[in-house]
Amino acid sequence: MMRQKIPVIAAKARNFFLFFFLINSVTLFIFIHYSANPSNVTRGQQSRLSVMDTFFISHGSPTLSIDESLPARGFLQAWQAKVFSQRPNSILVISAHWDTDFPSVNVVQRNDTIHDFYGFPKQMYDLKYPAPGAPELAKRVKDLLKASGIKHVNEDRKRGLDHGAWVPLMLMYPEADIPVCQLSVQMHHTGTYHYNIGKALAPLKEEGVLIIGSGSATHNLRALQFESSSISSWALEFDNWLKDALLEGRDGFYGWDRIWSGHCF
């Protein structure tokens, strides 16, 4: 996004939660049942834990991993204490930095840290986030997608976590002790296609899986003005449109590309 503010866009409705992110001309909609947060969940209950919230994290620049001055950094560091106290059984991250022809899940025992950025301070390339892999979750994701009618779902047995996953997770869950699986996006497909992927993944919430979308609500680097602290009018307008559309449960998401894509990406 074109500003440094709390980087979470999440809207809750009484009966349904519509999760939405756009980056690099990719749209992902996840439509998931929402209900109130359970209270007093003990570690012994984790196996039957239902995760009642799904989040989109706008991770911003990779420098979030080292820059103490960014407000977003403090927000994510306080994640467990102030935002989401439940400990999930595992985490599924859908990162806009992994684009493939067909849906792909990484199937590994231990996640490598992918430094998929260039020209940044050397210390960033020394950072590691060795979270356990989640091969069982990867298989479950694959089965759900195939059951929904998607014929090809690939398994990547070498890929670790790109910076869209490990940068926010390093701040949110610094112990790196929760199994993490990544799912790719297909930027050549439509919003409806990704909406249906999200619909297929809905049962994971009842299995204790925290689903996180990671990217940025706007990503127009051509219009980025590093020397300015002001918010571009088109970015603010789109941010407000996105927030209102989520809160009001609009059906108008399918027209976002005709309205906004020339400015936001």
C-alpha positions as CSV (number, residue, x, y, z in Angstrom):
1,M,0.0,0.0,0.0
2,M,1.1,3.6,-0.4
3,R,1.4,4.3,3.3
4,Q,2.8,3.0,6.5
5,K,-0.1,2.2,8.7
6,I,-1.5,-0.9,10.4
7,P,-1.4,-3.3,7.5
8,V,-4.4,-5.5,7.9
9,I,-7.6,-5.4,5.9
10,A,-10.1,-7.8,7.5
11,A,-13.8,-7.5,7.6
12,K,-16.2,-9.7,9.7
13,A,-19.8,-10.3,8.9
14,R,-22.3,-12.0,11.1
15,N,-22.6,-15.2,9.1
16,F,-19.8,-15.1,6.5
17,F,-16.3,-13.7,6.2
18,L,-15.1,-12.5,2.8
19,F,-11.4,-12.3,2.5
20,F,-9.9,-10.4,-0.4
21,F,-6.6,-9.4,-1.7
22,L,-5.2,-7.9,-5.0
23,I,-1.6,-7.6,-6.1
24,N,0.2,-7.5,-9.4
25,S,-3.2,-8.0,-11.2
26,V,-4.0,-11.1,-9.1
27,T,-7.3,-11.4,-7.3
28,L,-8.0,-13.9,-4.5
29,F,-11.3,-14.2,-2.8
30,I,-11.8,-16.5,0.1
31,F,-15.3,-17.0,1.3
32,I,-15.4,-18.6,4.8
33,H,-17.9,-19.2,7.5
34,Y,-17.5,-16.8,10.4
35,S,-18.6,-17.2,14.0
36,A,-17.6,-15.8,17.4
37,N,-14.1,-16.5,18.8
38,P,-14.0,-19.4,21.3
39,S,-12.7,-18.5,24.7
40,N,-10.4,-20.3,27.1
41,V,-8.9,-22.7,24.6
42,T,-6.2,-24.9,26.1
43,R,-3.3,-26.5,24.4
44,G,-5.0,-29.9,24.9
45,Q,-7.9,-28.7,22.8
46,Q,-5.7,-27.6,19.9
47,S,-6.4,-30.8,17.8
48,R,-10.1,-29.8,17.6
49,L,-9.6,-26.1,17.5
50,S,-11.7,-24.1,15.0
51,V,-10.0,-20.9,13.8
52,M,-12.7,-18.3,13.4
53,D,-10.8,-15.5,11.7
54,T,-8.9,-15.3,8.4
55,F,-6.5,-12.4,7.8
56,F,-4.9,-10.5,4.9
57,I,-1.5,-9.1,5.8
58,S,-0.2,-6.3,3.6
59,H,3.5,-6.9,4.3
60,G,4.8,-3.9,2.5
61,S,8.5,-3.6,1.7
62,P,10.8,-6.5,2.8
63,T,12.6,-4.0,5.0
64,L,9.8,-4.6,7.4
65,S,12.0,-7.5,8.6
66,I,14.7,-5.1,10.0
67,D,13.3,-1.5,10.1
68,E,12.2,-0.8,13.7
69,S,10.7,2.6,12.6
70,L,7.8,1.0,10.7
71,P,4.6,1.0,12.6
72,A,3.5,-2.2,10.9
73,R,6.5,-4.0,12.6
74,G,5.3,-3.2,16.1
75,F,1.7,-4.2,15.1
76,L,2.8,-7.6,13.9
77,Q,5.1,-8.2,16.9
78,A,2.0,-7.7,19.1
79,W,0.0,-10.1,17.0
80,Q,-0.4,-12.9,19.6
81,A,-0.9,-10.5,22.5
82,K,-3.3,-8.0,21.0
83,V,-4.8,-9.3,17.7
84,F,-5.1,-13.1,17.6
85,S,-4.4,-15.1,20.8
86,Q,-5.4,-18.5,19.4
87,R,-2.5,-20.8,18.6
88,P,-3.3,-22.5,15.3
89,N,-2.4,-26.1,14.6
90,S,-0.8,-25.0,11.3
91,I,-0.7,-22.0,9.0
92,L,-1.6,-21.8,5.3
93,V,-0.2,-18.7,3.5
94,I,-1.4,-17.6,0.1
95,S,1.4,-15.3,-1.1
96,A,1.1,-13.1,-4.1
97,H,4.8,-13.7,-4.7
98,W,4.3,-17.3,-5.8
99,D,2.5,-17.4,-9.2
100,T,2.2,-20.7,-11.1
101,D,0.3,-22.2,-14.0
102,F,-1.6,-24.5,-11.7
103,P,-2.2,-24.4,-8.0
104,S,0.8,-25.6,-6.1
105,V,1.5,-26.4,-2.5
106,N,5.0,-26.8,-1.0
107,V,5.5,-30.2,0.6
108,V,8.5,-30.1,2.8
109,Q,9.6,-31.2,6.3
110,R,11.4,-27.9,7.0
111,N,10.9,-24.6,5.2
112,D,13.9,-22.9,3.7
113,T,13.9,-19.1,3.7
114,I,13.7,-17.7,0.2
115,H,15.2,-14.2,-0.2
116,D,13.3,-13.2,-3.3
117,F,14.3,-9.6,-3.4
118,Y,17.3,-7.6,-4.7
119,G,19.4,-4.6,-3.7
120,F,18.5,-4.6,0.0
121,P,20.8,-4.4,3.0
122,K,23.0,-7.5,3.5
123,Q,21.6,-8.3,6.9
124,M,18.2,-9.1,5.3
125,Y,19.8,-12.0,3.4
126,D,21.1,-13.5,6.6
127,L,17.6,-13.7,8.1
128,K,16.2,-17.2,8.5
129,Y,12.7,-18.5,9.4
130,P,13.0,-22.3,9.6
131,A,9.4,-23.1,10.4
132,P,8.4,-26.7,10.1
133,G,6.7,-27.7,6.9
134,A,3.1,-28.9,6.9
135,P,3.0,-31.9,4.4
136,E,-0.3,-33.1,5.9
137,L,-1.9,-29.7,5.4
138,A,-0.5,-29.6,1.9
139,K,-2.1,-32.9,1.1
140,R,-5.4,-31.7,2.6
141,V,-5.3,-28.5,0.5
142,K,-4.6,-30.6,-2.6
143,D,-7.5,-32.9,-1.8
144,L,-9.9,-30.1,-1.2
145,L,-9.0,-28.3,-4.4
146,K,-9.3,-31.4,-6.5
147,A,-12.6,-32.3,-4.9
148,S,-13.9,-28.8,-6.0
149,G,-13.2,-29.6,-9.6
150,I,-9.6,-28.3,-10.1
151,K,-7.9,-31.1,-12.1
152,H,-4.3,-30.2,-11.6
153,V,-2.7,-29.4,-8.2
154,N,1.0,-29.7,-8.1
155,E,3.3,-30.6,-5.2
156,D,6.6,-28.6,-4.9
157,R,8.9,-30.7,-2.8
158,K,11.8,-28.1,-2.8
159,R,10.3,-24.7,-2.3
160,G,10.4,-23.0,1.1
161,L,8.7,-19.7,2.1
162,D,9.0,-16.5,0.0
163,H,9.3,-13.1,1.7
164,G,5.5,-12.6,1.4
165,A,5.2,-15.5,4.0
166,W,8.3,-15.4,6.2
167,V,8.6,-11.6,6.7
168,P,5.2,-11.2,8.5
169,L,5.4,-14.6,10.1
170,M,8.8,-13.8,11.6
171,L,7.2,-11.0,13.5
172,M,3.9,-12.7,14.2
173,Y,5.3,-16.1,15.3
174,P,9.0,-15.5,16.0
175,E,9.5,-18.9,17.5
176,A,9.0,-20.5,14.1
177,D,7.5,-23.6,15.7
178,I,4.1,-23.7,13.9
179,P,4.0,-25.8,10.7
180,V,3.5,-23.6,7.6
181,C,2.4,-24.5,4.1
182,Q,2.2,-22.2,1.1
183,L,-0.3,-22.2,-1.7
184,S,0.4,-20.4,-5.0
185,V,-1.9,-18.1,-7.0
186,Q,-2.6,-18.1,-10.8
187,M,-2.5,-14.5,-12.0
188,H,-3.7,-15.5,-15.5
189,H,-7.0,-16.6,-14.0
190,T,-10.0,-14.5,-12.9
191,G,-11.3,-13.4,-9.5
192,T,-14.1,-15.9,-9.8
193,Y,-11.6,-18.7,-10.1
194,H,-9.8,-17.6,-7.0
195,Y,-13.1,-17.1,-5.2
196,N,-13.9,-20.7,-5.8
197,I,-10.4,-21.8,-4.5
198,G,-11.2,-20.0,-1.3
199,K,-14.6,-21.6,-1.1
200,A,-13.0,-25.0,-1.4
201,L,-10.6,-24.2,1.4
202,A,-13.2,-23.2,3.9
203,P,-13.3,-26.5,5.8
204,L,-9.7,-25.9,6.9
205,K,-10.9,-23.3,9.4
206,E,-12.7,-26.1,11.3
207,E,-9.5,-28.0,11.5
208,G,-7.5,-25.4,13.3
209,V,-5.7,-24.0,10.3
210,L,-5.0,-20.2,10.2
211,I,-5.3,-18.9,6.7
212,I,-3.3,-15.8,5.8
213,G,-3.3,-13.9,2.5
214,S,-0.2,-11.9,2.0
215,G,0.5,-9.2,-0.5
216,S,-0.5,-5.6,-0.8
217,A,-3.9,-4.0,-1.6
218,T,-2.2,-1.7,-4.1
219,H,1.1,-2.3,-5.9
220,N,1.8,0.4,-8.4
221,L,5.5,0.8,-8.1
222,R,5.5,3.2,-11.2
223,A,3.5,5.7,-9.1
224,L,5.4,5.2,-5.8
225,Q,7.0,8.4,-4.5
226,F,9.6,7.5,-1.9
227,E,10.2,11.1,-1.0
228,S,6.5,11.8,-0.2
229,S,4.7,10.9,3.0
230,S,1.2,11.7,1.5
231,I,-1.3,9.2,0.3
232,S,-2.1,9.2,-3.4
233,S,-5.7,10.0,-3.9
234,W,-6.3,6.9,-6.1
235,A,-4.8,4.6,-3.4
236,L,-7.0,6.1,-0.7
237,E,-10.1,5.9,-2.8
238,F,-9.4,2.2,-3.6
239,D,-8.6,1.4,0.1
240,N,-12.0,3.0,1.1
241,W,-13.8,1.2,-1.7
242,L,-12.3,-2.2,-0.7
243,K,-13.1,-1.6,3.0
244,D,-16.7,-0.6,2.3
245,A,-17.2,-3.5,-0.2
246,L,-16.0,-6.0,2.5
247,L,-18.1,-4.5,5.3
248,E,-21.2,-4.3,3.1
249,G,-20.8,-7.7,1.6
250,R,-21.1,-6.3,-1.9
251,D,-21.4,-8.5,-5.0
252,G,-19.5,-5.9,-7.0
253,F,-16.0,-7.3,-6.5
254,Y,-16.1,-8.8,-10.0
255,G,-15.9,-5.4,-11.5
256,W,-12.9,-4.2,-9.6
257,D,-10.5,-4.7,-12.6
258,R,-12.5,-2.5,-14.9
259,I,-12.6,0.3,-12.3
260,W,-9.2,0.1,-10.6
261,S,-6.6,-1.9,-12.4
262,G,-5.1,1.0,-14.4
263,H,-4.2,2.8,-11.1
264,C,-3.5,0.1,-8.5
265,F,-1.1,-2.2,-10.3
